[in-house]
């Protein structure tokens, strides 16, 4: 393995570890807004991975965060896992689309946050047959804007301080 590949793998592992740590810290230490809405601090690492390394690596960071984060908190394959997983899947798809459209990091972050909230609300509403839960969607979408701006801002600062390893398109 070349030095460049080793460096990319090491950065990927660090980003995944930080995302898992942020996920667990936020889940266990920071009370959710409105009883159910989280800031999404781990999404910072997905944004950093996307811009520094690329789409495939962002998907790996997001998958590791959900799988290992839920495994370590004891919620693997329970309802919390599926709600988190659905948010990450929709958020990741939006991240890919925004990356392909070359959107700004702040806009990408807000759209990703909105996608995450939408995915979670849809799973609770349909998968768990809780149609009344859809009433929280407007609130979640509104809260997604400031949280998306916050995570985008922090990701921007992080990216400015680290040399990108992504192959230029």
Residue, then its C-alpha position, 0 to 999 in steps of 0.5 A: x500500500x502506498x503512502x498516499x493510500x495509507x494516509x487516506x485510510x488513516x484519515x478515513x479511520x479518524x473521521x469515522x472514529x470522530x463521527x462515532x464519538x460525536x454520535x455517542x456523546x450527543x446521544x448520551x450527554x446532550x438532551x434533544x430539542x423538543x424531546x426528540x430532535x438532535x443537532x447532528x454533530x456527527x454530520x460534521x464528519x460526513x461533510x468533512x469526509x465528503x469534501x476531503x476524501x470523496x463520496x465513497x468515504x463519506x458513505x463509509x463514515x456514515x455507515x460506520x457511525x450508524x452501525x458502530x454507534x448503535x452497537x456501542x449504545x446497545x440499540x443495534x437493530x432496534x427502533x432507534x437504529x432504523x430511525x437513525x439509519x433512515x435519516x443517514x440514508x436520505x442525508x447521504x443521498x442528498x450529500x451525493x447530489x449536492x456534491x455532484x451539483x458542486x453546491x456550497x458546503x453550507x447549502x449542502x449541510x442544510x439540505x443534508x440536515x433537512x434530508x436526515x429529518x425527513x427520513x427519520x419522520x417518514x420512517x416513524x410515520x410509515x414504518x411504525x404506523x404513527x401517522x400523527x407523527x407527521x405533524x412534527x415534520x414542519x418543526x423538524x424542517x425548521x430546526x434543520x436549518x440552524x442545525x445544518x448551518x451550525x454543522x456546515x460552519x464547523x465543517x468549513x472551519x475543519x476543512x480549512x485547517x486540513x489539507x484536502x486529500x480528495x482527487x480533484x475532479 
